[in-house]
Amino acid sequence: MKCLILSAVIGAALFVSGCSTGSVKSTMLAAHSETTLKNGLHILTIPNHSLPYVSIGLMVRTGTADDPISKSGLASLTASLLSRGTKTHSALQIADEFALLGSEFSSDANRDFMYFSSAALAKDQSKLLDLFFEVITQPTFNKQEVDRRRHEVLAEIRRDYDQPAWVASRIFAQSLYGSHPYARAGIGTLRDVASIHRNDVVQFYSSVFVPNNCDLVLVGDWDPKTTAALESRLSNWQSKALVPPVVPQLAKIHGENILFVNRAGLKQTEIRIGHFGIRRKNDDYQALSVADVILSEGFNSRLVREIRVNKGLTYGIDASFEALKDIGPFVVTTNTRNEKTGEVVADTIQVLKDFRDKGVTDQEVADAKSYLRGTFPQRIETPSDLASQLMALRFYGVSESYLVHYDENLDRISSRDVNHVIKKYFHPNNMRIVVYGPKSPDLAELRPLGAVEVKSFKELAVGL
C-alpha cells in the first residue's frame, strides 16, 4: 500500500497480538529490551525462541541527504563498499563466509539513514556477529574496489537517464528543494560520483560509522550470554564527536510554477505536481493518511476516477506525502500522451483544488478508514515488518504508541478532522510542476496555468 510513505524498509522482527476492549482494538508489542553500551551504541533486543533463527540490523543515523556538497552519492557508495574487503577477508571471501552461514550481507542507503542487516541459524549466531561487525568496523576500501564500484554506479546513472520516470522525479526534487539536501540524488550525479575517490570514502566512513551514531537491533533466538558479551566484543569500536548538519530553510512557493523540460523522442510525457509536505514527527500524520487514500488510492479515489477512469488520460496516477526527518514532499505522479499534457495538468490541479475547497464526505472517510484498518496488519504481519516500523518510528522520534493504538486512533478520526488537515497541508494554488517530454503545441496550454520556464534536457543532465 502507498499511503504516507515511511522512509525505509529495514529488517528485524517483533511479534504482536491484538486485544480488544469493546470495538476498540490495541496492538500488544512483544517484550523487548533496550540498552546502551559505553561506546554509545544503542541496542534493541527482541527475543523470540519459537524458531532457531536470529537476525541482526544496524541503522546508521546518516543518509544520502548528508552527502557533502559536490559529493552526492558518497553515502550510497560507501554503504555498498563495506562488504568489498576487510583487513582479513577479500570481497569474495566475505560473500563466501556469509554463504556458509546460509546468509548474506545487505545494505541500503536512503535520504535519512543507512541500514545493514543479516541473519542466520541460532547455532551460528556468534559467527554471524563476528562477521557482521568485521564488515561494519574493519572495511579497508581497497582502491581497486572503490574504482570498480564507482564505475558500476556511473553506469547505473547513465541507464537511469533513459528512464523518463526517474528523470522527471529527479528534476522535480531539484525544482522543489533547491539547495536543500533533499534535492540531491541518493545515487549521485555523474559529475559528483566521478569525483569521488578512496580518500573521500575513508573520511566519510570515519566520521559517521561510529557507535554513538548507530542503533542495533537483535531479533530472534539470541543467547543472552552472546548479547551480554557485545560490550567486550565491540570494545575497540570507539565513539566520536558528531557534527550536526546545517540544513537550509525551505523557500516558500508562490503560485503555480511550471518547468517544462524538453527532450525530443519521448513517447509519453512525465508529469510531477506538488509542494512541501510534512515531517514524519507530525501529530496529523494519521489523519493525513486518510486524506491520501481518498485522493488517490484505488479506482474510486478522486484522482484515479477523474483522470484515468472518466477521462482516460493516463494509465496511472498517484499522489502521496513522503514523511521524512525534515519536511518531505507531496507529489502527484503521472504520465500521458504528449498531446494531452496540458489537459492532464489542468485537470489534476482542478481535482486538487476541489479536494481542498469542497472537502471529503463521511462515507469517503469511513471507506478510507476501513481500507487502512484492513491493510495495517499487512504492514506488521511478519516479525521483520513490525520491527522495521518500530526502528523507523524511533529514528523519527515517534512513540511506539502509534503502533499500539493505531486502530483506536483511526476510529476517532472524523470527516471534520480530515477536512481540517486537507486545508492545512494541501496548497494547490502554490505548487511546483515539472513536465518532461517533447516540446509540442500543447505547451501553449500550460501558460494559462502559471509561469512556464522551458529548458532542454541537456541543460540539466549534468546535475541529475
N, C-alpha and C positions, 0 to 999 in steps of 0.2 A: 504494500500500500504506500501511497505517496504521503499525504497529509503534510504536516510541517516536518521538514527533513531534520532528523537527528544527525549530527555531523559525521559520525563514523560508525563502522561496524567493527567490533573488537571481540575476540574470542575469550571464553571462560565459561563459568557455569554457576547457576544459583537456582535452586528449586523453589517453587511457590505452591501454595494451595489456597483455595478460596474459602471464605467464611461469610455467611450472610446473616444480617440482622434485619428481619422484615424483607423489604425489597432491595435493601442496600447491600452490596457485595464489596468486601475488602479483600485485599491480597496479603497473605501472610508470607513474609520473607523467611526463608530458611535461616537457621542460626549461622552467624558468621562473625568473625573476629577481626580486629584491626590492631596493628602495632606499628611503631616507627623505630627503625634501627638508629644507632648512634650516628651513623653517617647521613641520616636524613631520609633514607628510603622508606616510603610508606608502603605497608603490606596489608592487603585484604586477603584473608584466608576463608574459603568457603568449603567446609568438609562435606563429602558425600561418599559414603562407603558402600553404596549399592552396587558399584562396579569397580573392578580393579584397574582404574584408569585415572590419570592425572593430566591436568593441563596447566600451562603457565603463560601469563601475559604480562608484558611490560609496556606501560604508557610513558612516553617522554613528553613532557608538557611544553613542547616546542613544535611548531608545524611549519608548513611551507610559507605561511604568511610572515614568518620570522626570518625568511631568507634575507641576507644583506642586499642592499640596493646594488643593482647591476650583476647580482649573482643568483637570479631566480633559478630554481631547480636544484639548489645546493642541498636542501634538507632531503628532498626525494632521492637525489643521487647518493648522498651519504647513507641513508637508510638501506638502500639496495646494495651497498658495498660491504656492509658489516660481515656478511657470511662469505665474502670472497677472499678470505685469508686471515689467519690469526698468527700469533707467534709460534704456534706448534702445528698448525694444520693449514694445508692449502685449501682453495675453494672446493676442489674435487673431493678432498678428504673430508671436509666438513659435510658436504652433501652425503657422502658415504656413511659417515658416523650417524647422522640423523636417520638415514635409511635403515641402518642396522637396528635402530630403536623403533622402526615402523613409523617414523615421523618425518617432519620437515620443519625448516625454519621459515616462518612467514613474516613479511614486513609490509608496512603500509604507512604512507605519509599523506595527511590531509591538511587543510588550511590551519587547523588549530593544534594538532598534536601528531606524533608518530606512535605507531603501535607494533609490537613484535610478539610473536606467540609460537608455541609449540606444544606437543602433547605426546604421551607415551603410556605404556602399561605401568601400573603402580610399582611393579618389581624393578623397573628401570629408572625410578624417579631420581635417584642420586646421580646416575649417569646423565640424565636429562638436564638436571640443574647445572652440573659441571660444564656440559657442552654449551648450554644456552648462555650462561654467563661468561664463558670463554669468548663466544661470538660478540656479546654485548660489550665486554670490558677490555678485550685484547685484540681488536682488529689492527692489522698492520697497514692497510690501504696501500698495498703494493702498487707502484706506479703503472705497471702494465695493466693491472686490473682496473685502475681508475680510468686510464685511457680507453680501455676496451669498453667499459660501461658508458663512458661519456659518448663514444661513437654510437653505441646502441641507442642511447637517448636521443641523440641528434637525428638518427634515422626514424625513430618513433615520431618526433615532432614533424619531420618532413611528410610522413604519412598522414599525420593529423591535418596538415594543410589541405589535403584532398578530401577532408570530411566537412562538408558545409555546416553541419550542425555544430561541430566542435569550434569551427572558426567563428560562427555567429555568437556563440556563447562567450568565447574569449573577448571578442570585440565589445560585447555588451558589458562584461565585467570591467573592462578598461574604461568604457564610456561612463559607467555608473560611479566607479570608485576612484578614478583619477590617480592621485598619489598615495592613496590608502593601500596597505599591503594586500587587501583582498582583491585588488586589481591584478595581482601577479598570477601567472600560470604556475600551478604546482609543479608541472614537469619542467618548467623553464622555457626560455626563448632560445632560438638558435644562437643568437649573439651571446647571451649570458652563459649558456651551457658550454659553448665553445671556449669561453674564457676561464672556465673552472679547471684548476689544476690540483695536484695532490695536496699542496700546502693549504689551499682553501678548505679542502675536506677535513684535513687534520685539525685545523684551527676551529672549524665549526664543531666537529665532534668533541674536542676537548672542552669547549665552552658550554655545551648543553647536555652531553651524555654523562651527567653526574647524578649521584643517587638522590640528592635533595631536589632534583628536577624530575623525579620519576615516581610512578606508582606501580607496584607489583601485585598481581592477583594470582593466587594459587587455588585451584579448584579440583575437587575430586578426592581420591583415596590417598591423601598425603599422610605419611607417618609423622606424628607430632615431633619426634626426635629429629627428623630431617629438616623440618621447618624451623625448629628451635636452633639448629646449627647454622642458620643463614648468617647470623651476626659474625661468626668466625669465618665462614666461607667467603664473605664479601668484605673482610676487614681491610683489604688493600684498595678497595673502591672508595675513594675519599670524596667528600663533599667540597664544593667550591662556591664562592660568592656568585650570585646570579645578577645580571644587569637587566632590569625590566625594559622591554622595548618601548620606544616612544611612538605612539600611534597618532597620526594627524586626525583632526576632526573632519567629519564628512561635510562636504559642501552642499548646501541646500539646492534643491531642484526647483526651478521656476518655469512653469509652462510645460508644454509637450515638445521636447527636443528630439528631433529625428536625425539620425545619422544613416545616410544611405551609402553603403559600401558596394561599389560596382566591381563585379568580376564576370567577365564575359564567359559564356559557355555553360553556366549553371542551368540545369533543367528545371529547378524549382527555386523559389525564394525563401530563405530562412528569415523568421521574424522573432524578435525578442522585445518585449514591452514590460517595463517595471520601474521600481523605485526602491528606496531603502525600506527594510522591514523591521525586525526586532532582534534583540539578544535572546539567547535560549533562557537566560535567567529573567523571565518576564512572567508576571502573575497572570497575564491574559493569554498565555500560550495555548491552553486547552480550549478556551472559547474561540480563539482564532482558528484552531484546527477544525472546529465545527464549520466555521465560515468557509474554510478552504475546501472541505468536502462538498458543500453546497455549490460552490463556484465551479469546480472542475473535476470532481470525482464521479465517473460513471456517465452513462448516456443521458441520464436525466438531469445532469448538472447544468448550470446556466451556460457556461461557455461551450461545452460539448453540444448541448441541444441546439443552441443558436448558430454556432459557426460550422459545426460538422453536420449535424442531423438535418436541421431545417434548410440550410443554405448550401450544403455540400461543398464548402470552400476549402476543406482540409481533411486529411485522414486522421489527424490527431491534434489536440490542443490541450495544454496542461498549464496549470498555474500553481505556484507553491511559495511559501515563505521558508527560506533556509535559515533556521535559527542557529546562530553561532556564538562564539565568545564575545565578539563585538557585534555590531548591528549587521545582520545578514541581509541578503536581497530578497525582494519579492519579484518573481519573474513569471511572465506568461511566455510559453514556448510553443511555437507552431511553425508550419511551413505551408506553402500554397503554390498554385500555378502562377507563373510570372505575371500573367495578365490580370490576376486577381489580387495583387499585392495591396493596392490602395483600399480595396473593398474589405479585405481581411483586417487591416489595421484600423480602419474607421469603425467597423462593426465590433471589433474586440474592445476598443475604447468605449463604445456606447454600452456594451454589456457591463463593463466595469463601472461606468457612471450610474447606470440603472441599479446595479448591485449596491452601490454606496447610498444613493439617494432614496431608493424605494425599500431597501432592506429585504429581509427574508421573512417567510411565514412560519407559523407554529408547526405546520406539517413538515416543511423542509427541515426545520431544526430537529424534529422528532425522528425523521428518517436518517438524518446525518448522525445523530447520537446512536441510533440503532446500528448503523454501519460501523461506527467507531467502537461500540461496545462489542460487536461481533469480531472485529479484526484485532482488537487489543490483545487477546490471548495468543494470536499468531506471532505477535512481536515478542512474547515472552514464553512461548510454548516449549522451547528447549532450554536446558541449562545455559548453553552458550548465548542464546538470545537475551535471556534475562540479565545475565552478568554484564553483557555489553551495554545494556541500558543503564545498569547501576553504575558502571565505571564512567560512562559518558556524563550521567547526571552529576556525579561528584566532581568531575572536571569542571562542569559549567556552574557549579555552586547551587545545584537544585537538590532539595531534600528528597530522600527516598520515599517520603510520604506521597510524592507524585505517583509512584507505582502502587503503594499500599492503598491509597484512597482514590485511585483513578475512576472507578465506576461510580462511586457515590458523588464525587465532584462533578462528573459528567452529568449525572442525574439532575444536579442543581442548576445547570446552565439553561437559561430561558432564551426565547427569541429576542427578548429585550437585551439580554447580555450580548448576544451575537451581533445584533444591530449596533450596539454601543461600540464593540471592537471594530466593526466594519468601518464606521465613521471615523474611528480613532486612527486606524492603521492603513486604510486604503486611500490613495491620493491620485485618482485618475486624471486630475487636472494638472498634475506636476509629475511628469514621467520622462524617463529616457526610452527612446525607441530606436532599435537597430534593425535595419533592413539590409540583408545581404543577398544580392542577386544581380542579374544583368540589368543594366540601365534600359528602360523601356518607356513608352509613352505614359505608362501609369505613374511615373514619377510625378507628373503634374497633379495627380490625385492626392499626393501626400502633402503638398504645400498648404492647402487649406487647414490641415490638421495641426500645423505648428512650424517652427523654424526648421528648415531642412539643410543639412550640411552634406555635401557629396564628396566622397573620397574614393580612390581606387584601392583595390586590394594590395597592389604593390607598395603603396604608401605606408600601409600598416603592417605588412607581413613581417618585417624585420623585428617588430616589437611584440609579436604574438607569442 
